[in-house]
Amino acid sequence: MEVILKEDVANVGFRGDVVKVADGYARNFLLPRKLAMQATAANKAVIEQMKVAAARRSATEKAHAEELLAKLEPVVLSFTRKSGEHGHLFGSVTSADVATELAAQGFDIERRKIQLGDPLKSLGEFKVPIRLHREVTARVTVKVIGEAGEEAEVAEEPAAEEAKAE
């Protein structure tokens, strides 16, 4: 079935694209959620007007995303978690944790925009990408610190092993 996308849909296409998808995917997912409409002759005429409006909207969204990028780049988030003796966390730091901490600092970022492939499960400093716009990605520094100075113990371990080897 051919449909016209009203919004960006991951792995399918972008707003305004005419794409061919499986009938069931269109009927059960795209159309009920108003993410797409059927590609009829009348709808194709309407979509041209939507593309012009979408281009303007995308430009303003990109400008807003670039402003937010400038504010997010210097942000450093710190998380304190319990860890084992080799710096492996008993829990993890997930994208939901990052979103909650960003919200506490006054940034309204959806959890889905935080592109953390796997949860962070070790101590250290990480750069976490946040996709603000199709063309704009911010990188926020996330520090995972062990409770009660455990990070310092982990940093000293390699030096202790070298001393034993000598």
PyRosetta script that sets phi, psi and omega in degrees:
from pyrosetta import init, pose_from_sequence

init()
pose = pose_from_sequence("MEVILKEDVANVGFRGDVVKVADGYARNFLLPRKLAMQATAANKAVIEQMKVAAARRSATEKAHAEELLAKLEPVVLSFTRKSGEHGHLFGSVTSADVATELAAQGFDIERRKIQLGDPLKSLGEFKVPIRLHREVTARVTVKVIGEAGEEAEVAEEPAAEEAKAE")
pose.set_psi(1, 136.8)
pose.set_omega(1, 176.1)
pose.set_phi(2, -91.4)
pose.set_psi(2, 131.5)
pose.set_omega(2, 178.2)
pose.set_phi(3, -132.5)
pose.set_psi(3, 158.0)
pose.set_omega(3, 175.4)
pose.set_phi(4, -107.8)
pose.set_psi(4, 122.2)
pose.set_omega(4, -177.3)
pose.set_phi(5, -76.8)
pose.set_psi(5, 131.0)
pose.set_omega(5, 176.7)
pose.set_phi(6, -90.4)
pose.set_psi(6, -22.8)
pose.set_omega(6, -179.7)
pose.set_phi(7, -136.4)
pose.set_psi(7, 164.2)
pose.set_omega(7, 174.3)
pose.set_phi(8, -68.2)
pose.set_psi(8, 131.5)
pose.set_omega(8, 178.3)
pose.set_phi(9, -124.8)
pose.set_psi(9, 124.3)
pose.set_omega(9, -177.1)
pose.set_phi(10, -58.3)
pose.set_psi(10, 136.1)
pose.set_omega(10, 177.7)
pose.set_phi(11, 63.8)
pose.set_psi(11, 11.7)
pose.set_omega(11, 177.5)
pose.set_phi(12, -121.2)
pose.set_psi(12, -55.6)
pose.set_omega(12, 179.9)
pose.set_phi(13, 169.6)
pose.set_psi(13, -174.1)
pose.set_omega(13, -177.9)
pose.set_phi(14, -108.0)
pose.set_psi(14, 166.4)
pose.set_omega(14, -179.9)
pose.set_phi(15, -52.5)
pose.set_psi(15, 129.4)
pose.set_omega(15, 177.6)
pose.set_phi(16, 93.1)
pose.set_psi(16, -10.8)
pose.set_omega(16, -179.9)
pose.set_phi(17, -75.6)
pose.set_psi(17, 143.9)
pose.set_omega(17, 171.7)
pose.set_phi(18, -98.2)
pose.set_psi(18, 116.4)
pose.set_omega(18, -176.2)
pose.set_phi(19, -127.0)
pose.set_psi(19, 155.2)
pose.set_omega(19, 177.0)
pose.set_phi(20, -103.2)
pose.set_psi(20, 122.8)
pose.set_omega(20, -179.6)
pose.set_phi(21, -129.6)
pose.set_psi(21, 167.8)
pose.set_omega(21, 177.1)
pose.set_phi(22, -63.8)
pose.set_psi(22, 145.2)
pose.set_omega(22, -178.5)
pose.set_phi(23, -56.5)
pose.set_psi(23, -45.9)
pose.set_omega(23, -178.5)
pose.set_phi(24, -64.0)
pose.set_psi(24, -39.2)
pose.set_omega(24, 179.0)
pose.set_phi(25, -63.4)
pose.set_psi(25, -40.8)
pose.set_omega(25, 179.5)
pose.set_phi(26, -68.5)
pose.set_psi(26, -49.5)
pose.set_omega(26, -176.5)
pose.set_phi(27, -67.3)
pose.set_psi(27, -39.2)
pose.set_omega(27, -172.0)
pose.set_phi(28, -95.8)
pose.set_psi(28, -19.2)
pose.set_omega(28, -177.0)
pose.set_phi(29, -121.9)
pose.set_psi(29, -59.6)
pose.set_omega(29, -171.9)
pose.set_phi(30, -68.2)
pose.set_psi(30, -50.3)
pose.set_omega(30, -176.1)
pose.set_phi(31, -68.4)
pose.set_psi(31, -45.7)
pose.set_omega(31, 179.1)
pose.set_phi(32, -62.9)
pose.set_psi(32, -31.9)
pose.set_omega(32, -179.9)
pose.set_phi(33, -87.2)
pose.set_psi(33, 4.3)
pose.set_omega(33, 179.0)
pose.set_phi(34, 57.8)
pose.set_psi(34, 35.2)
pose.set_omega(34, 176.0)
pose.set_phi(35, -88.9)
pose.set_psi(35, -15.7)
pose.set_omega(35, -178.1)
pose.set_phi(36, -153.1)
pose.set_psi(36, 166.8)
pose.set_omega(36, 172.8)
pose.set_phi(37, -137.0)
pose.set_psi(37, 157.4)
pose.set_omega(37, -178.1)
pose.set_phi(38, -63.3)
pose.set_psi(38, 145.4)
pose.set_omega(38, -177.6)
pose.set_phi(39, -88.3)
pose.set_psi(39, 79.6)
pose.set_omega(39, 174.9)
pose.set_phi(40, -99.0)
pose.set_psi(40, 170.5)
pose.set_omega(40, -179.1)
pose.set_phi(41, -61.1)
pose.set_psi(41, -41.9)
pose.set_omega(41, 179.7)
pose.set_phi(42, -65.5)
pose.set_psi(42, -42.6)
pose.set_omega(42, -179.5)
pose.set_phi(43, -67.5)
pose.set_psi(43, -31.8)
pose.set_omega(43, 178.6)
pose.set_phi(44, -66.7)
pose.set_psi(44, -33.3)
pose.set_omega(44, 176.4)
pose.set_phi(45, -68.8)
pose.set_psi(45, -40.7)
pose.set_omega(45, 179.6)
pose.set_phi(46, -66.3)
pose.set_psi(46, -34.6)
pose.set_omega(46, -175.4)
pose.set_phi(47, -65.6)
pose.set_psi(47, -29.2)
pose.set_omega(47, 177.5)
pose.set_phi(48, -62.0)
pose.set_psi(48, -41.1)
pose.set_omega(48, 176.4)
pose.set_phi(49, -66.6)
pose.set_psi(49, -38.0)
pose.set_omega(49, 179.7)
pose.set_phi(50, -65.7)
pose.set_psi(50, -35.1)
pose.set_omega(50, -179.8)
pose.set_phi(51, -64.2)
pose.set_psi(51, -40.5)
pose.set_omega(51, 178.9)
pose.set_phi(52, -64.1)
pose.set_psi(52, -46.2)
pose.set_omega(52, 178.9)
pose.set_phi(53, -64.7)
pose.set_psi(53, -38.7)
pose.set_omega(53, -179.6)
pose.set_phi(54, -66.1)
pose.set_psi(54, -36.3)
pose.set_omega(54, 178.7)
pose.set_phi(55, -64.5)
pose.set_psi(55, -41.2)
pose.set_omega(55, 177.5)
pose.set_phi(56, -65.6)
pose.set_psi(56, -44.9)
pose.set_omega(56, -179.5)
pose.set_phi(57, -63.1)
pose.set_psi(57, -41.7)
pose.set_omega(57, 179.8)
pose.set_phi(58, -63.0)
pose.set_psi(58, -37.9)
pose.set_omega(58, 178.9)
pose.set_phi(59, -64.6)
pose.set_psi(59, -42.4)
pose.set_omega(59, 179.2)
pose.set_phi(60, -69.8)
pose.set_psi(60, -37.7)
pose.set_omega(60, 177.6)
pose.set_phi(61, -64.0)
pose.set_psi(61, -39.0)
pose.set_omega(61, 179.7)
pose.set_phi(62, -66.1)
pose.set_psi(62, -41.9)
pose.set_omega(62, 178.5)
pose.set_phi(63, -62.5)
pose.set_psi(63, -42.0)
pose.set_omega(63, 177.9)
pose.set_phi(64, -64.3)
pose.set_psi(64, -40.9)
pose.set_omega(64, 179.9)
pose.set_phi(65, -64.9)
pose.set_psi(65, -37.3)
pose.set_omega(65, 179.2)
pose.set_phi(66, -68.6)
pose.set_psi(66, -35.1)
pose.set_omega(66, 175.2)
pose.set_phi(67, -64.7)
pose.set_psi(67, -43.8)
pose.set_omega(67, 179.5)
pose.set_phi(68, -66.2)
pose.set_psi(68, -34.5)
pose.set_omega(68, 177.2)
pose.set_phi(69, -58.9)
pose.set_psi(69, -45.5)
pose.set_omega(69, -179.9)
pose.set_phi(70, -62.6)
pose.set_psi(70, -32.9)
pose.set_omega(70, 179.5)
pose.set_phi(71, -79.3)
pose.set_psi(71, -32.1)
pose.set_omega(71, -175.6)
pose.set_phi(72, -81.8)
pose.set_psi(72, -30.4)
pose.set_omega(72, -175.0)
pose.set_phi(73, -54.6)
pose.set_psi(73, -43.1)
pose.set_omega(73, -178.9)
pose.set_phi(74, -80.1)
pose.set_psi(74, -3.6)
pose.set_omega(74, -175.6)
pose.set_phi(75, -71.3)
pose.set_psi(75, 134.1)
pose.set_omega(75, 175.9)
pose.set_phi(76, -122.8)
pose.set_psi(76, 122.5)
pose.set_omega(76, 178.5)
pose.set_phi(77, -103.2)
pose.set_psi(77, 134.4)
pose.set_omega(77, 179.4)
pose.set_phi(78, -117.4)
pose.set_psi(78, 134.3)
pose.set_omega(78, 177.7)
pose.set_phi(79, -126.2)
pose.set_psi(79, 134.1)
pose.set_omega(79, 177.5)
pose.set_phi(80, -108.4)
pose.set_psi(80, 122.1)
pose.set_omega(80, -177.6)
pose.set_phi(81, -135.1)
pose.set_psi(81, 156.1)
pose.set_omega(81, 174.4)
pose.set_phi(82, -74.9)
pose.set_psi(82, 141.2)
pose.set_omega(82, -179.0)
pose.set_phi(83, -139.5)
pose.set_psi(83, 161.6)
pose.set_omega(83, 177.1)
pose.set_phi(84, -81.5)
pose.set_psi(84, -174.8)
pose.set_omega(84, -174.7)
pose.set_phi(85, -71.3)
pose.set_psi(85, -20.4)
pose.set_omega(85, 179.7)
pose.set_phi(86, -102.6)
pose.set_psi(86, 18.6)
pose.set_omega(86, 176.8)
pose.set_phi(87, 83.1)
pose.set_psi(87, 9.2)
pose.set_omega(87, 178.3)
pose.set_phi(88, -86.4)
pose.set_psi(88, 129.1)
pose.set_omega(88, -177.0)
pose.set_phi(89, -75.1)
pose.set_psi(89, 146.8)
pose.set_omega(89, 173.6)
pose.set_phi(90, -74.9)
pose.set_psi(90, -33.0)
pose.set_omega(90, 175.0)
pose.set_phi(91, -108.1)
pose.set_psi(91, -142.5)
pose.set_omega(91, 175.8)
pose.set_phi(92, -159.7)
pose.set_psi(92, 168.8)
pose.set_omega(92, 173.8)
pose.set_phi(93, -110.6)
pose.set_psi(93, 118.3)
pose.set_omega(93, -175.1)
pose.set_phi(94, -106.3)
pose.set_psi(94, 174.4)
pose.set_omega(94, 177.8)
pose.set_phi(95, -64.5)
pose.set_psi(95, -30.0)
pose.set_omega(95, 176.4)
pose.set_phi(96, -65.7)
pose.set_psi(96, -39.2)
pose.set_omega(96, 176.7)
pose.set_phi(97, -62.7)
pose.set_psi(97, -43.5)
pose.set_omega(97, 180.0)
pose.set_phi(98, -63.5)
pose.set_psi(98, -43.1)
pose.set_omega(98, 179.7)
pose.set_phi(99, -63.2)
pose.set_psi(99, -40.3)
pose.set_omega(99, 179.3)
pose.set_phi(100, -64.6)
pose.set_psi(100, -43.3)
pose.set_omega(100, 179.9)
pose.set_phi(101, -67.1)
pose.set_psi(101, -38.6)
pose.set_omega(101, 176.8)
pose.set_phi(102, -64.3)
pose.set_psi(102, -39.4)
pose.set_omega(102, 178.1)
pose.set_phi(103, -63.8)
pose.set_psi(103, -37.1)
pose.set_omega(103, 178.4)
pose.set_phi(104, -65.2)
pose.set_psi(104, -27.8)
pose.set_omega(104, 178.4)
pose.set_phi(105, -92.0)
pose.set_psi(105, 4.8)
pose.set_omega(105, 173.8)
pose.set_phi(106, 96.5)
pose.set_psi(106, 10.0)
pose.set_omega(106, 177.9)
pose.set_phi(107, -103.2)
pose.set_psi(107, 128.9)
pose.set_omega(107, -179.9)
pose.set_phi(108, -98.6)
pose.set_psi(108, 89.7)
pose.set_omega(108, -178.2)
pose.set_phi(109, -118.9)
pose.set_psi(109, 128.8)
pose.set_omega(109, 178.0)
pose.set_phi(110, -70.2)
pose.set_psi(110, 146.9)
pose.set_omega(110, -179.6)
pose.set_phi(111, -61.1)
pose.set_psi(111, -34.9)
pose.set_omega(111, -177.9)
pose.set_phi(112, -67.1)
pose.set_psi(112, -21.0)
pose.set_omega(112, 180.0)
pose.set_phi(113, -80.3)
pose.set_psi(113, -16.9)
pose.set_omega(113, 179.3)
pose.set_phi(114, -82.5)
pose.set_psi(114, 115.1)
pose.set_omega(114, -173.3)
pose.set_phi(115, -96.8)
pose.set_psi(115, 71.4)
pose.set_omega(115, 178.2)
pose.set_phi(116, -100.7)
pose.set_psi(116, 103.5)
pose.set_omega(116, -175.5)
pose.set_phi(117, -54.0)
pose.set_psi(117, -60.5)
pose.set_omega(117, 177.5)
pose.set_phi(118, -121.0)
pose.set_psi(118, 149.8)
pose.set_omega(118, 177.2)
pose.set_phi(119, -59.3)
pose.set_psi(119, 149.0)
pose.set_omega(119, 179.2)
pose.set_phi(120, -76.5)
pose.set_psi(120, 123.4)
pose.set_omega(120, -175.6)
pose.set_phi(121, -122.9)
pose.set_psi(121, 19.1)
pose.set_omega(121, 177.9)
pose.set_phi(122, -143.0)
pose.set_psi(122, 161.5)
pose.set_omega(122, 178.7)
pose.set_phi(123, -73.4)
pose.set_psi(123, 151.7)
pose.set_omega(123, 176.6)
pose.set_phi(124, 140.4)
pose.set_psi(124, -167.7)
pose.set_omega(124, -178.9)
pose.set_phi(125, -116.9)
pose.set_psi(125, 131.1)
pose.set_omega(125, -175.8)
pose.set_phi(126, -130.2)
pose.set_psi(126, 149.1)
pose.set_omega(126, 172.3)
pose.set_phi(127, -100.6)
pose.set_psi(127, 117.5)
pose.set_omega(127, -177.6)
pose.set_phi(128, -106.4)
pose.set_psi(128, 121.1)
pose.set_omega(128, 179.6)
pose.set_phi(129, -77.5)
pose.set_psi(129, 139.0)
pose.set_omega(129, 176.1)
pose.set_phi(130, -125.4)
pose.set_psi(130, 118.1)
pose.set_omega(130, -177.5)
pose.set_phi(131, -87.5)
pose.set_psi(131, 103.4)
pose.set_omega(131, -176.8)
pose.set_phi(132, -84.4)
pose.set_psi(132, -30.4)
pose.set_omega(132, -177.9)
pose.set_phi(133, -152.7)
pose.set_psi(133, 166.3)
pose.set_omega(133, 179.5)
pose.set_phi(134, -53.0)
pose.set_psi(134, -35.1)
pose.set_omega(134, -175.6)
pose.set_phi(135, -111.6)
pose.set_psi(135, 0.8)
pose.set_omega(135, -175.9)
pose.set_phi(136, -125.5)
pose.set_psi(136, 121.0)
pose.set_omega(136, 177.7)
pose.set_phi(137, -127.8)
pose.set_psi(137, 124.9)
pose.set_omega(137, 177.6)
pose.set_phi(138, -95.7)
pose.set_psi(138, 154.9)
pose.set_omega(138, 176.2)
pose.set_phi(139, -123.1)
pose.set_psi(139, 119.1)
pose.set_omega(139, -179.0)
pose.set_phi(140, -105.2)
pose.set_psi(140, 137.4)
pose.set_omega(140, 178.3)
pose.set_phi(141, -83.3)
pose.set_psi(141, 127.6)
pose.set_omega(141, 178.6)
pose.set_phi(142, -119.1)
pose.set_psi(142, 122.3)
pose.set_omega(142, 177.2)
pose.set_phi(143, -106.3)
pose.set_psi(143, 127.2)
pose.set_omega(143, 176.5)
pose.set_phi(144, -108.5)
pose.set_psi(144, 117.6)
pose.set_omega(144, -174.2)
pose.set_phi(145, -115.1)
pose.set_psi(145, 138.7)
pose.set_omega(145, 176.3)
pose.set_phi(146, -75.7)
pose.set_psi(146, 153.5)
pose.set_omega(146, 179.1)
pose.set_phi(147, -69.9)
pose.set_psi(147, 144.2)
pose.set_omega(147, 174.5)
pose.set_phi(148, 55.1)
pose.set_psi(148, 46.4)
pose.set_omega(148, 173.3)
pose.set_phi(149, 74.0)
pose.set_psi(149, 21.9)
pose.set_omega(149, -179.2)
pose.set_phi(150, -65.9)
pose.set_psi(150, -25.7)
pose.set_omega(150, -179.7)
pose.set_phi(151, -63.4)
pose.set_psi(151, -38.5)
pose.set_omega(151, 179.9)
pose.set_phi(152, -64.8)
pose.set_psi(152, -38.1)
pose.set_omega(152, 178.3)
pose.set_phi(153, -63.1)
pose.set_psi(153, -41.4)
pose.set_omega(153, -179.4)
pose.set_phi(154, -65.0)
pose.set_psi(154, -39.8)
pose.set_omega(154, -178.7)
pose.set_phi(155, -67.8)
pose.set_psi(155, -29.6)
pose.set_omega(155, -177.9)
pose.set_phi(156, -82.1)
pose.set_psi(156, -20.6)
pose.set_omega(156, -175.4)
pose.set_phi(157, -57.3)
pose.set_psi(157, -47.9)
pose.set_omega(157, -179.2)
pose.set_phi(158, -59.0)
pose.set_psi(158, -37.6)
pose.set_omega(158, 179.4)
pose.set_phi(159, -66.1)
pose.set_psi(159, -38.2)
pose.set_omega(159, 179.0)
pose.set_phi(160, -66.5)
pose.set_psi(160, -38.0)
pose.set_omega(160, 179.0)
pose.set_phi(161, -67.2)
pose.set_psi(161, -38.4)
pose.set_omega(161, 178.3)
pose.set_phi(162, -65.7)
pose.set_psi(162, -37.2)
pose.set_omega(162, 179.8)
pose.set_phi(163, -66.7)
pose.set_psi(163, -37.0)
pose.set_omega(163, 178.7)
pose.set_phi(164, -68.0)
pose.set_psi(164, -35.0)
pose.set_omega(164, -178.1)
pose.set_phi(165, -67.8)
pose.set_psi(165, -29.8)
pose.set_omega(165, -178.9)
pose.set_phi(166, -77.7)
pose.dump_pdb("model.pdb")
